[in-house]
Amino acid sequence: MKPERVVMLADCQSFYASCEKADNPQWETKPVVVAGDPERRSGIILAACPLAKARGVTTAETLRTAFEKCPEAVIVRPRMQYYINVSMQITEIYRSYSNLVEPYSIDEQFIDVTGSQSLFGTPLQIARSIQEKVRKETGIYTRLGISYSKVTAKMACDLWAKKNRDGLSLLCKTDLLEKLWPMPVNKMFMVGNRMTAHFNAMGLSTIGHIAQTPLAKLKQIMRQKFGKNSDIHAEMYWRIANGLDDSPVAPYTHEQPPKQVGHQMTLPRDYGKLEDIKVILLELSELVCQRCRGIGLMGGVVSVGAMGANYDKPTGFHRQFKMTDPTNVTNQVYDAAVKLFMEHWDNSPLRKLGISLSELSNGEQYQVSLFDDREKFRALEQTTDALKRKYGNTIIMRAVSVTAAGQAIDRAGKIGGHYL
Ligand SMILES: [Mg+2]
C-alpha cells in the first residue's frame, strides 16, 4: 500500500503589506496598508498588516474609511512586480523541502512532503522548519494547513491554521467527522455567499450535511434548482465535503510540461476603461511569460478570458489567437492579448481577467525568424529576468510601467486583487 500523502498549503499572512514591512524595517511597529491613490483617499485597501487589522482596517474598504479608524497608518502603493519576485523567492524555499511545489496564488502554494519526511522529520516539524526559514529569509509569516490532499490542506489552512497561535493545523482523514463536518457550509472551500444561500435553502447548512447526502440525491436536489448541467457541480461539492481529492501537487517540470501556463486576476473593483484594463493585461502577460521563460517553454496560442462584473448574469468571453511562431516574450504576448481583447470586448465592466499560453513547446526548438526582433527581445528579457532573480526588486521597470500605463496604475490605484 502506498503511504498516505502529506500535502501542505502554505499561505503568506497579509502578503503585500508584509512584503512592504519586510522591505521597510522602519515600519515594523507601524500599521501599514497597501492601497492605491493615497492622495485622493478614494483608493481601495488591497492589504493591511496585522497591526492595521487590529485597528479595524479591512481589505476592500476605501482609504478614507481606513483613515478614520487608523489615522497614523502608513499608506503604500502596490508594487506588484516586487510581490511576484518575493513570491518566487518563497517558492524556492519550499523547493528546498520538496520538488513537488505548486503555486496556487501569489501568496499560497501547495507542497507535497510525502517523500521528504525521512530527511526533514514529521509533517509538523517540516511545517515549523518551513515557517522559520521563510520568516528568516523574507520576513514573511506563513501559515500552513497540513493534510492528506490539496483540498483538505486548503481548508485546514483557511479554517484553523490562520487562527491558531502557531499558524499550523493538521487535518487527518479521521478528523473530518469531528472537525470539518460541524462547520457551516460557508466555510467550505469553493462555496461563496451565493452558494451558501442556495445550500441553506436546500436545508444543507453544514459541510457534514453535504458530505452525508448520497451523491445521487445531492445531484437530484441541485438539478431541481440549477438544471441537469449542475451534476458536475454537485459532485464537486460532495467530494470537497468528503475530503476526496486525488489531484497531485503538480509542479511545472521539464519531464511533465504543462498543457498551458496561465494566470487569472480577480479585480478589486469593476474595470471599464481600456487604459486600466491594458495595465492588467500587461501584468498578466509579464507573469505568464516570466513563468514560461523560467521553465524554458514557449507558447503558440495566446488566450484571453474576461468575466463581467455581474456574476448572476454572466458576461464575458474567452478567445484565443494562434501566433505565427511560438513565443514567451512579454511584449508579443501583450500585443496579441490587447488585439484579441479589443476585438471581443463589448465595453461592459469587468471583474476578472486571465491570460494563458498554450500549445507549448520547448524554448530552444523554435524557428528563428529573420523578420522581427524576437532574438533581441529574448536576450533582453532573459537578462532582466536574471537581474530580477538576483536582486529581487523593482530594479528594472518596464518603460510602460513608468510612463503611460504607470500613470494609469496610479490613477486606478487598484492593480492587483488576487491571483487565482
Ligand atoms: Mg494570504
Residues whose N, C-alpha, C, O or C-beta is under 5 A from the ligand:
A	BS01	MG	D11 C12 Q13 S14 F15 D107
